[in-house]
């Protein structure tokens, strides 16, 4: 996937279009990510043990194609590429400013 946990992203489409947030959870097998304070849904929960039941607001997963990385160097949403750096490690690269993305 082109984004990882901890990356700042912007949502490209849907009702949350334009919202920014940090990725909390990455689900590569399902090709989905959970972004902080984005795609909030209401979940109905039954009481279990010492947990109280009710309606909770939780972040639902978004498809990874609906988010774009915000480059830490230039601060703009941009596509990413890959290249091998001097140490022989594969790193992500911002396509706009050509800087390495951590």
Secondary structure, DSSP 8 states (H G I E B T S, - for coil): ----TT-EEEE-SSTTTT-EEEEEEEETTTTEEEETTSSEEEEEE--BTTB--EEEEEE--EEGGGEEEB-TTT-SB--EEEEE-TTS-EEEEETTT--EE-
